[in-house]
Amino acid sequence: LFVNYIADNKKRFALIITMTCIVISGYSIYSINIQKKSNKAMESIFKELNKVEPSIAKLQNIVDKFEDKPAGAIAYMHLIYDSYNSNNSNKINRLINDYLVVFNDPLMEASFFETRANILMNNENYNKAIQFLDQAINIDGLDAFYIRFNIAKAWIYIQKEQYTKATQLLNDINNNDKITNLERSKVNQMIAYVSNMNQ
């Protein structure tokens, strides 16, 4: 029956096949062009970041054009970092609220969450900051940063005068076999501070 249907509708079937091929070809060309543009954007990113003073305008343009691509994510993080260092809270808020950047790299995603937490800590929005630190902590494959994020979390507990939570977390960090000497020294200083506050 299907063979008869094709024979009876040969012209129409040929047209459907032709149109399908055109659509598939068009999509393939479109995908290739998008990839080429994305690769070019990555080249522009690295070229800018190798400069002593990267062009913020060029990085902003890359974010606007490649918001959902790795190049856009890299440019976006640099803009966040630049705004944070210059204490430009209005620009930080605009970047955070106006873009839905896609992070394909777990380290970059964690850095974004940590930066958000730092901004919130500066504004004394500690509860929200903890939420972002927890998101960073829960990203798989970032064991090397686990202690750093938790130290920041313990610092928030201290700022909130939640000394019991701070002490418990700091002791857990101290018992982590991956802790560095520098981190252990910092943790011990924080434990001593909490102990002194409890007296």
N, C-alpha and C positions, 0 to 999 in steps of 0.2 A: 504494500500500500504506500509506503513511504517513497519507494522508487517511482511509482506511478505519479505521486504527488509532485515529485521533482520534475518529471518529464512534462507534466501538464502545466507546470508553472516555471518553466526553464528560465525565461527572461527575468521574472520577478526574483527567483532564487539567486540568479547570477548577480542581480543588482544588490541583493541583501549581502552576499558574500563580498562583493566589491566595496560596499559601504562599510562593512565590518573591518575589512583590511585597511581602509582609509582611516577609520577611527583608531584602530590599533597602531598603525604607523604614526598617525598624528600624536597619539599619546606617548609613543616611544620617543619621538623627536622632542616632544614637550619635556619629558622626563630627563632626557639627555641635556637639553638646554638649561633646565633648572639646576642639574648637577654641575654643569659648567659654570653657571653663575655663582653657585654656592662655593665651588672650589676657588673661583676668582675672589670671592668675598673673604675666604680664609687667607688667601695670599695677601690681601689688603690689610687684614687684621694683623698678621705677623709683621708686615712692613711697618705699620703704624706703631705697634708695641715695641719695636726695636729702636724707635726714635727716642731721643731724650725727652721730648714733650709731644706725645701722641696727639693727633688732631681729634678733639672731642666731637667736633662737627662731623667728621668722617665716621667715627665710631657710632655716633647717633644715627647716621644715615644707614649704616649696616644693620643696626638693630631694627630700624623701621622697615627695611626690605627683607631681612632674613630672621625675623622674630622666632620662627620655629625651626631654625637650622643651627648647627654647632657654631658657625661664625657669629650669628646673632647672639648666642648665649655668651660667648667669650667677650664680645663687645659690650654686652649688657652688664656683665660682672665688672668690667673695667669702669664703666660709667657709674655703677653703684659705689665702687671703691673710691673713685675720684670725688663723688659727691659727699661721701662719708668723711673723707679726709679734709674736705673744704667746709665741712659743717653746713652743707646746703640741704637742709631738711626738706625744703619745698621740692627740690629736684628728686631727692630720694623717694618722697611720697608719690611723685608723678611717675617715676620709673616703676615703682612697685604696683601702683594702682592701674596704670594704663597699658601694661604689657603682660602677656601670658607666654613667657619665654619657656621653651622646651629644653630641659637639661638631659642630654643623653649620657653624660658622664657623672658617675656618683660623687666624685670628689668635688666637682663644680656645684652640684646640687647641694651637697653638705656645706660648702663654702657660702652658698647663698643663704641657707638657713642660719648659719652661724653669724653672718653679717646682719641679717634681720634681727637676730637675738641681741647682738651688740647695740644696734640702734635703739631697740626697745629698752635695754638696760640703761642706756644713757638718758632715756626719757622716764626712767623708773617705772616702766610698765613690766614688772618682774614676772607676773603670771604668764603673760603672752610670750615673754622671752624664753621661759622654760619650755613652753609648747614647741617653739622652733628648735631649741636645743635637743629636745626629745626626738624631733623629726630627723635631725642630723645624726643623733646617736643610733637610731633604728635603721639607717641605711646600711645594707650589707656590704662587706668587703672593705670597711674603713677602720679596721682595728687599731691602726696607728694613730688615729685621731680620737678614739674612744675616750681616752683619759683626759685629753684637752677639753673636750666638750663637757665632761663630767666635772672637771675643776671649775669651769665657768658656771655650771649649775650649782655647785656647792657655794660658790661666791654669792650667787643670788640668794640662797638660803640664809647666808650670813647677813646680807643686806636686809632681809626680811625678819631678821632676828629669830629665825627658826633654827636654833643652834643644835637641837637634837638631830634633825634631818641632815644638817651640814656635817656633823660629826660622824654620823653613820655612813654617809656617802664618802667622806674623806678617808675613813678607815677602809672602806671597800676599795677605794682607789689605791691606797697604800699597800693593800694585799694583792694587787694585780701584778703578776710576774713580768709584765711588759712595760712597767713604769720606768722612766729614765731617772738618772740621778738628779737632773735639774727639776723634773716634775716632782720627785719625792721631796726635794728640799722645799719647793713651793707648798706642797700639801702639808708638810710638817709645820711650816710657818702658819698656815691657816688653822691647823689643829691647835697650835699654841695660842693663837689669837682667840679662838672659840673657848678654849679652856679658861683663859684669863677673863673673858666676858661672863662666864658662868660662875665665877667666884663671888 
